């Protein structure tokens, strides 16, 4: 099964996207920000990450750079 991590600071949107993906046969997990996503990525491998760009603290661009650097 394909695992997808959804990162968005809007809880309602995150929940809606995860529900849609789970109902479509994927295993989706949501996080409310980049720091939560980093912690989740240490626990489990994800095949795809869907991230918001405009988030507080760490924006989506910085999050993507960090993920690429770590998973290089």
C-alpha positions as CSV (number, residue, x, y, z in Angstrom):
1,X,0.0,0.0,0.0
2,X,1.2,3.5,-0.8
3,X,1.8,5.7,2.3
4,X,1.2,9.4,1.9
5,X,2.1,12.1,4.5
6,X,-0.1,15.2,4.3
7,X,1.4,18.3,5.9
8,X,-0.9,21.3,6.3
9,X,-1.6,23.8,9.2
10,X,-5.3,23.9,8.3
11,X,-6.7,21.0,10.3
12,X,-10.0,20.8,8.3
13,X,-8.2,20.7,5.0
14,X,-5.7,18.2,6.2
15,X,-8.5,16.0,7.5
16,X,-10.4,16.3,4.2
17,X,-7.4,15.4,2.1
18,X,-6.5,12.4,4.3
19,X,-10.1,11.1,4.3
20,X,-10.2,11.3,0.5
21,X,-6.8,9.6,0.1
22,X,-7.7,6.8,2.6
23,X,-11.1,6.3,0.9
24,X,-9.2,6.0,-2.4
25,X,-7.1,3.1,-1.2
26,X,-4.0,4.9,0.1
27,X,-2.7,5.0,3.6
28,X,-2.6,8.7,4.5
29,X,-1.5,10.3,7.7
30,X,-1.7,14.0,8.4
31,X,0.5,16.5,10.3
32,X,-0.2,20.1,11.3
33,X,3.3,21.3,10.6
34,X,6.8,20.5,9.5
35,X,8.1,19.7,12.9
36,X,5.3,17.1,13.5
37,X,6.0,15.7,10.0
38,X,9.7,15.3,10.8
39,X,8.8,13.3,13.9
40,X,6.3,11.2,11.9
41,X,8.9,10.5,9.2
42,X,11.2,9.0,11.9
43,X,8.5,6.5,12.8
44,X,7.5,5.4,9.4
45,X,8.6,5.4,5.7
46,X,6.3,7.4,3.4
47,X,6.2,7.0,-0.4
48,X,4.9,10.5,-1.0
49,X,4.6,13.8,0.9
50,X,1.9,16.4,0.1
51,X,2.7,19.7,1.8
52,X,1.3,23.1,2.1
53,X,3.7,25.9,1.1
54,X,2.6,28.7,3.5
55,X,2.9,27.3,7.0
56,X,4.0,29.0,10.2
57,X,7.5,28.4,11.6
58,X,8.8,26.3,8.7
59,X,7.3,26.8,5.2
60,X,6.8,24.1,2.7
61,X,9.9,25.1,0.6
62,X,12.2,24.8,3.6
63,X,10.5,21.5,4.7
64,X,11.1,20.1,1.2
65,X,14.7,21.2,1.2
66,X,15.3,19.5,4.5
67,X,13.6,16.3,3.5
68,X,15.7,16.1,0.3
69,X,18.9,16.8,2.2
70,X,18.2,14.1,4.8
71,X,16.9,11.5,2.3
72,X,19.5,12.6,-0.4
